[in-house]
Amino acid sequence: MNRIKQKNFTRFRRAHSVRAALVSENPKPRFSVFRSNANLYVQIIDDVTAKTLVSGSLKEVKGEDKKKEIGARIAKAHALGKIVAEKAKKAGVTTVVFDRGRYAYHGRVKAVAEGAREGGLKF
C-alpha cells in the first residue's frame, strides 16, 4: 500500500507544480487536459471565478471507428482540439494557458494542443 500512496503523491505533486506555475502567472483561462486509456477530456477553466467555460471529450468526435489503425487516437485528439477551439470562440475565449497536468507534451496531449491552435486558440 505504501508504494501506491507514493505513486499517487508523485502524480499529484507533478500536476500541482505544473498547474501552480500556470495559475500564478496568468489570469487567462486554463486549457486543461485529462487523459485516460480509453478517452480524452478537455476543459477550459476560468480560475478566477472557478467555472468551467467549455468542455469536450472524444465522445463528441465524429468519424469512423478504426481503433486498430495506427494514429487513429492521435487523429481523434487533433479533431477534439479543433472542436473545443470552436466552442471556445462561441463562448468568447480566444487566449488560454495550456495545462498538460501530469502528462508529457507528447502524443495525444500534443495533438489536442495543435488542433486547438489550428482552430484559432492562442496559447
N, C-alpha and C positions, 0 to 999 in steps of 0.2 A: 504493500500500500504506500509505503514511503516513496518509492520510485514514481508511482503515478502522481502523487502530490507534487513532487519535484518537477515532473514533466509539465503539469498544468501550470505551476507557478512560473516556469520559464516561458511558456507561451504567453501568459498574462503579462509578464514583465516586458517581453519583446513588443507586444501590441501596444502596451501602455506607453513605452518610450517613443514609439513612432507617433502615436496619437498626441502625446503631450507636446512634442515639438511642433506639430501642425497647428494645434489649437491655440497655443500661446502666441504664435507669431501673427496669425491672420484672423480677422473677424469674418472671413469668407465662409460660405457653406462647405461642408466636408463631403467628398465623394468617397463613400465607404464601401469596401468590397468584402464579402464573406464567401468563402469557397468551401464547398463540401465535395465529397466524392461524386455525388450524383448531380448536384445543382450549383448554381452560382447566383448570388443575390447582391444587388447594388442598391444603395440608398444615398440620397443627397440630404444631409442633415444640417440644420441651422443650429449651431451650438449655443448661440446667444439666447434663443427662445426655446431651445430643447425640443424642436419639432422636426419631423421628417417631411421634407418638401416633396420629394419624388422618390419612388421606389420601383424596382423591377427585378425580374428573375428570368432564368432560362425558360420557364414555363410559358412566357409570353412570346418567345421567338418562334415564328412560323418557319416551316421548312421541312424537308424530307428527313426522316429519322434514320440516319445512317450511323449508328453507334460505332460500328467496327471500322469505318473508313478512317484513314489516317488524317488527322487535322480537323475532324468534324466538330469536336468540342471547342477547339480554338476558333473556328469559323462562327459557331453559335455565340461564343463570348464576344466576338467582334460585333456581331449583329446586335447583341444586347446593349453594348456601349452606344451604338447609334440610336437605338430606341429610347434609352434613358436620356440621351442628349436632346432628342426631340421633345420629350416630356418636360425636360428642364427649361427649354426655350418657351414652352407654353406657360410654365409657371413663373417665368421672368428671371430665371437664373442663367447667367452667361459665364461667370467666372467661379471656379471652385478650387479646392485644395484636394489633391489625391491622397487618400488614406488607404494604403495597402494592408494595414493591420499587421498581422504576424507573418504574412506571406511574402515570398520573394517576388520582385518585379520581373516575372518570367511566365511564359505560357499563357494560361487563361487570364491571369490578372493583367498582364501586359496587353493582351488582345482587347480587353474591356476598355483600358485606358486609350488605346489607339482608336478604337471605334468611337469613343466619346469625343475625342479630338476631331475626328472626321465629321462627326455630327454637329460640331460647332462649339463645343465647350472649350473654354480656355483654362488650362492648369497653370 
